[in-house]
């Protein structure tokens, strides 16, 4: 497959490529994929909308647990953002929670074109056991984990630095290996776009699919 080059990704045209509720529905691996994960209500929908420049591409909701499957968004026919169901949401049945976990685990284990897993964490709050567990499962599969700290506009610059340092320590990541963003203000969005484009480019080169 010929690499398009990271500069070709201009975040101009994004469409919903597929919605998957069973592993048998997974689309063919045609483009690099970057999974976007995080606790319910961490701001996944708002961040994806900001990345692609579309206010309502992904429906935002104040109700946690709105995303019930895997939603594949194709960006510029070159990269796919995969919106995973939020974890840590208590108000669903045990069976539904188990089905989500099985779907996410099966997806993470089966995609040869998975370039990275972006893990969103609310910068205002300390690391939770479910965040730590998800990060462990991603690393256990030898996948690239990219922590992204959201809702930075809610904190002062000093608070951002302190909270980010605590999350860095909890995840055992260096400051250079994570991003701080705000979907509301646009803080950090351009650097994150560049990073995701570069990860997609690297996937074209390094992963045969």
Helices and strands as residue ranges (DSSP letters): G 6-8, E 14-20, G 23-25, E 32-38, H 44-52, E 70-75, E 79-83, H 94-110, E 114-122, H 129-140, E 145-150, G 152-154, H 157-171, G 175-177, E 179-180, H 189-206
